Amino acid sequence: MSTRKHTALPKARTLIEALPWLTRHHGKTVVIKFGGNAMVDDELKAAFAEDVVFLHHAGLKPVIVHGGGPQISAQLDRHGLVSEFRAGLRVTTPEAMDVVRMVLAGQVQRELVGLLNQYGPLAVGLTGEDAHTITATKHEPLIDGAPVDIGRVGEVTQVDTGAIEALQEDGRIPVVSSVARSADDGHVYNVNADTAAAALAAALGAETLMVLTDVEGLYEDWPNSDEVISKLTASELEKLLPDLASGMVPKMQGCLHAVRNGVHTARVIDGRVQHSILLEIFTDEGVGTMVVRDDEEGSPA
């Protein structure tokens, strides 16, 4: 009997440590961008699904936004279409767009919905096209000061949260693919999933935005140092943006947009760590970089 008491005690302590966070986040929306290694490793995928279902049962309202970089690249390869990136974004021809749409809504989303629904009738998949959830316009990034045509890549112009909020009211977990239709030309556009997640988090008035990455967080002085910045303000982040590696730019721009538009905190977390979402939300340590509003520099996480 005493042995059983002894082994159970750390579990109780862990649960109690989570209590202040559970209280703070109860009933709040958490937007999670699912991507990187966590999308292709079966164990990480399973742990991600467990984390999201745990958040749901703990009284939070998770909304998942996903891209599908590795899967899209593999499918384009099968179709003999070249993957090219400019300014950290995928060059998307009309032919490539057909593949992107098919992979995101027909493969990645289906798998994720299936993993979540092992735990009950919880997850519902939709794309940015559904119910005008995300409307986009053609995005032409500036490269060396000049706009460049990278095809069917969209910039978010409007978000309609009605469908997502209806699903949340019904106790469901929305899983959103990052494609959107344009009101200008009627075309469907590939929207960077980090950007889409940030726009949704702002429109939903989310408590927090969490972006899964394949690194530990935002490095202080990469590649000279692997010291991770655990917390910084929106203004501090803005100063760092011009010097970031291109892959990190959409993620950190997304975090900046979120906190500048009403989201309490935005976090970039290491998706290679199992249960990184729970560690970040419910423990003192955290496993990534947190961005806060300028007026909340000294506030608790």
Legacy VTK file of the C-alpha trace (Angstrom):
# vtk DataFile Version 3.0
C-alpha trace
ASCII
DATASET POLYDATA
POINTS 301 float
0.000 0.000 0.000
2.731 2.465 0.991
4.638 1.757 -2.246
1.558 2.526 -4.308
1.056 5.793 -2.421
4.674 6.712 -3.031
4.595 6.082 -6.813
1.323 7.972 -7.287
2.487 11.113 -5.483
4.559 12.626 -8.351
1.522 12.254 -10.615
-0.585 14.200 -8.139
2.093 16.910 -7.886
2.203 17.227 -11.674
-1.574 17.633 -11.831
-1.527 20.239 -9.060
1.256 22.166 -10.823
-1.091 22.427 -13.833
-3.931 23.882 -11.731
-3.132 27.634 -12.082
-2.757 27.203 -15.842
-5.974 25.183 -16.098
-7.789 27.931 -14.210
-6.294 30.682 -16.363
-7.017 28.998 -19.706
-10.410 27.451 -18.923
-12.945 28.287 -21.646
-10.296 30.108 -23.709
-9.508 29.490 -27.366
-6.035 28.166 -28.188
-5.028 28.185 -31.862
-2.339 25.611 -32.661
-0.420 25.539 -35.926
0.465 21.901 -36.615
3.522 21.450 -38.810
7.102 20.322 -39.227
8.405 17.050 -37.861
5.307 16.507 -35.732
3.376 15.983 -38.993
5.506 13.153 -40.355
6.588 11.176 -37.276
3.885 8.712 -36.170
4.743 8.891 -32.455
4.769 12.703 -32.491
1.467 12.766 -34.404
-0.134 10.475 -31.829
1.226 12.580 -28.922
-0.041 15.760 -30.618
-3.548 14.294 -30.903
-3.461 13.270 -27.214
-2.401 16.798 -26.213
-5.210 18.427 -28.194
-7.845 16.073 -26.783
-6.473 16.697 -23.281
-6.816 20.470 -23.790
-10.385 19.942 -24.970
-11.322 17.834 -21.945
-9.526 20.282 -19.632
-11.986 22.976 -20.702
-9.929 24.803 -23.329
-11.116 25.330 -26.907
-8.370 24.174 -29.284
-8.478 25.118 -32.975
-5.930 23.401 -35.226
-4.542 25.004 -38.385
-2.242 22.936 -40.558
-0.161 23.120 -43.681
1.502 20.094 -45.208
4.925 21.039 -46.528
6.582 17.598 -46.576
3.474 15.849 -47.915
2.938 18.496 -50.611
6.581 18.256 -51.719
6.314 14.439 -51.953
3.091 14.584 -53.976
4.418 17.300 -56.321
7.439 15.088 -56.883
5.159 12.190 -57.825
3.404 14.453 -60.342
6.733 15.585 -61.789
6.255 19.145 -60.494
9.229 21.018 -59.055
9.140 22.439 -55.505
10.595 25.934 -55.420
10.646 28.384 -52.505
11.093 32.154 -52.642
11.078 34.439 -49.600
10.274 31.349 -47.478
7.071 30.645 -49.468
6.253 27.867 -51.931
5.969 28.975 -55.558
2.525 27.612 -56.491
1.480 27.196 -60.128
-2.198 26.409 -60.936
-1.175 22.737 -61.399
0.655 22.738 -58.074
-2.374 24.372 -56.422
-4.550 21.382 -57.387
-2.045 19.113 -55.628
-1.802 21.413 -52.579
-5.576 21.421 -52.161
-5.826 17.662 -52.569
-3.013 16.943 -50.085
-4.161 19.418 -47.408
-7.901 18.673 -47.398
-7.795 15.068 -48.602
-4.735 13.636 -46.873
-3.198 15.652 -44.025
-6.495 16.886 -42.613
-8.187 13.474 -42.887
-5.350 11.802 -40.999
-5.375 14.411 -38.233
-9.167 14.301 -37.871
-8.926 10.505 -37.674
-6.285 10.641 -34.913
-8.374 13.061 -32.841
-11.582 11.120 -33.370
-10.111 7.976 -31.845
-11.082 9.669 -28.572
-14.687 10.450 -29.506
-16.728 12.433 -32.045
-14.600 15.540 -31.571
-12.779 16.794 -34.660
-14.374 18.357 -37.738
-12.276 19.274 -40.770
-12.784 22.392 -42.866
-10.682 24.505 -45.187
-10.354 28.246 -45.372
-12.724 28.043 -48.348
-15.590 26.676 -46.231
-18.148 29.293 -45.151
-15.686 32.020 -46.261
-13.609 31.200 -43.172
-10.494 32.698 -44.811
-10.564 35.031 -47.801
-7.305 35.816 -49.559
-5.827 37.950 -52.280
-2.784 37.196 -54.422
0.420 37.690 -52.449
3.507 39.060 -54.161
6.417 39.157 -51.696
9.127 41.767 -52.006
12.481 40.325 -53.008
15.314 42.877 -53.231
12.684 45.602 -52.981
10.565 44.452 -55.943
7.280 42.454 -55.903
7.672 38.927 -57.282
4.940 36.687 -58.734
5.039 33.326 -56.936
1.764 32.032 -58.340
-1.273 30.958 -56.326
0.031 32.100 -52.965
-2.494 34.047 -50.943
-2.411 36.805 -48.401
-5.252 36.780 -45.860
-7.637 39.704 -46.339
-10.587 38.615 -44.210
-11.564 35.994 -41.654
-15.102 34.863 -40.891
-15.074 32.905 -37.640
-18.753 31.893 -37.768
-18.251 28.244 -38.767
-15.410 27.724 -36.282
-17.336 29.321 -33.414
-20.405 27.193 -34.212
-18.243 24.066 -34.020
-16.721 25.245 -30.729
-20.198 25.876 -29.293
-21.064 22.315 -30.278
-18.056 20.987 -28.336
-16.032 20.117 -31.449
-12.382 20.657 -32.377
-12.083 22.498 -35.714
-9.190 21.371 -37.956
-8.542 23.981 -40.648
-6.546 23.516 -43.873
-4.716 26.655 -44.973
-6.237 27.269 -48.384
-8.521 30.207 -49.187
-10.577 31.611 -52.024
-10.116 35.114 -53.378
-13.045 37.514 -53.598
-11.189 39.336 -56.417
-10.634 36.602 -59.001
-12.386 33.510 -57.564
-9.131 31.519 -57.552
-8.158 29.272 -54.659
-4.872 30.221 -53.019
-2.274 28.433 -50.931
-1.941 30.422 -47.694
1.095 29.958 -45.484
-0.231 27.991 -42.485
1.663 30.136 -39.951
0.025 33.241 -41.416
-3.417 31.598 -41.508
-3.113 30.455 -37.880
-2.129 33.962 -36.747
-5.037 35.558 -38.633
-7.498 33.048 -37.135
-6.096 33.504 -33.616
-6.564 37.276 -33.886
-10.069 36.995 -35.344
-11.130 34.492 -32.670
-9.686 36.597 -29.836
-7.629 33.556 -28.818
-5.827 33.393 -25.494
-2.743 32.024 -27.185
-1.278 31.053 -30.552
1.093 28.074 -30.572
3.276 27.357 -33.599
4.997 23.973 -33.785
8.470 24.109 -35.343
11.477 21.854 -35.889
13.743 23.961 -33.674
13.818 24.646 -29.941
12.521 28.174 -30.357
13.912 31.515 -31.482
17.690 31.521 -31.089
19.446 34.490 -29.540
22.335 34.616 -32.016
22.077 31.779 -34.523
24.338 30.209 -35.828
26.893 31.500 -33.304
24.846 30.339 -30.316
22.047 27.853 -29.654
20.736 29.870 -26.706
16.951 30.099 -27.005
15.094 33.320 -26.138
12.402 32.171 -23.729
10.354 35.387 -23.745
10.315 38.656 -25.674
7.951 41.539 -26.383
6.364 42.391 -29.731
8.728 45.377 -30.179
11.795 43.263 -29.391
10.659 40.691 -31.955
10.031 43.368 -34.573
13.660 44.501 -34.292
14.901 40.916 -34.808
12.699 40.084 -37.833
15.010 41.427 -40.616
17.842 39.139 -39.473
15.901 35.887 -39.081
16.365 32.792 -41.256
13.721 32.774 -44.026
11.912 29.685 -42.637
11.364 31.417 -39.306
10.078 34.676 -40.797
6.422 33.627 -41.446
6.268 31.992 -37.996
7.584 35.019 -36.130
5.614 37.478 -38.291
2.539 35.401 -37.384
3.355 35.649 -33.675
3.857 39.396 -34.003
0.557 39.838 -35.863
-1.289 37.781 -33.240
-0.085 39.689 -30.158
-0.495 43.048 -31.926
-4.114 42.099 -32.661
-5.433 41.030 -29.278
-3.976 37.550 -28.709
-2.549 37.346 -25.194
0.590 35.321 -25.979
2.119 33.678 -29.057
4.539 30.805 -28.691
6.928 29.008 -31.016
7.502 25.541 -29.602
9.611 22.508 -30.459
7.294 20.033 -32.169
10.013 17.362 -31.985
9.408 17.045 -28.239
6.556 14.692 -27.346
3.712 16.484 -25.525
5.398 19.873 -26.092
1.963 21.563 -26.099
1.120 20.343 -22.597
4.614 21.181 -21.361
4.300 24.716 -22.718
0.803 25.450 -21.424
0.762 23.621 -18.087
4.285 23.739 -16.637
6.691 26.358 -15.321
9.483 25.341 -17.700
7.932 25.727 -21.150
9.710 24.450 -24.242
10.034 27.360 -26.653
9.857 31.109 -27.185
6.931 33.191 -25.982
5.987 36.564 -27.490
3.956 38.953 -25.319
2.407 42.360 -25.907
4.604 45.349 -25.107
2.381 46.346 -22.189
2.646 42.874 -20.618
6.402 42.533 -20.358
6.351 41.650 -16.686
3.091 39.654 -16.668
2.959 35.918 -15.885
3.044 33.433 -18.770
LINES 1 302
301 0 1 2 3 4 5 6 7 8 9 10 11 12 13 14 15 16 17 18 19 20 21 22 23 24 25 26 27 28 29 30 31 32 33 34 35 36 37 38 39 40 41 42 43 44 45 46 47 48 49 50 51 52 53 54 55 56 57 58 59 60 61 62 63 64 65 66 67 68 69 70 71 72 73 74 75 76 77 78 79 80 81 82 83 84 85 86 87 88 89 90 91 92 93 94 95 96 97 98 99 100 101 102 103 104 105 106 107 108 109 110 111 112 113 114 115 116 117 118 119 120 121 122 123 124 125 126 127 128 129 130 131 132 133 134 135 136 137 138 139 140 141 142 143 144 145 146 147 148 149 150 151 152 153 154 155 156 157 158 159 160 161 162 163 164 165 166 167 168 169 170 171 172 173 174 175 176 177 178 179 180 181 182 183 184 185 186 187 188 189 190 191 192 193 194 195 196 197 198 199 200 201 202 203 204 205 206 207 208 209 210 211 212 213 214 215 216 217 218 219 220 221 222 223 224 225 226 227 228 229 230 231 232 233 234 235 236 237 238 239 240 241 242 243 244 245 246 247 248 249 250 251 252 253 254 255 256 257 258 259 260 261 262 263 264 265 266 267 268 269 270 271 272 273 274 275 276 277 278 279 280 281 282 283 284 285 286 287 288 289 290 291 292 293 294 295 296 297 298 299 300
